[in-house]
Amino acid sequence: MPRDAELVRATIDTQGRKFAWVAERLGISYSYMTRLLSGGRRWTPALRARVAEVLRVPEEVLFCASDCRLTDEKNR
């Protein structure tokens, strides 16, 4: 499972939410939501922004693991 999916799943669980509740607010089906969380589908930029809004968590927190680099490329 991709790290971003793990973070989204963990946030949903920690908040005591159901995947169906999140899917409904995102305007997607429950099955599409489970595919996103399993890594079967990729998070689009629009879905990333929306799920962060729905869960009230900064997008960078949910998706930084797949996008952020720990090294500073400018100093190389």
Protein Blocks (a to p, Z undefined) as FASTA:
>chain_A
ZZklmmmmmmmmmnopafklmmmmnopafklmmmmmnopaccdfklmmmmmmmnopafkl
mmmmmmpcfbdfklZZ
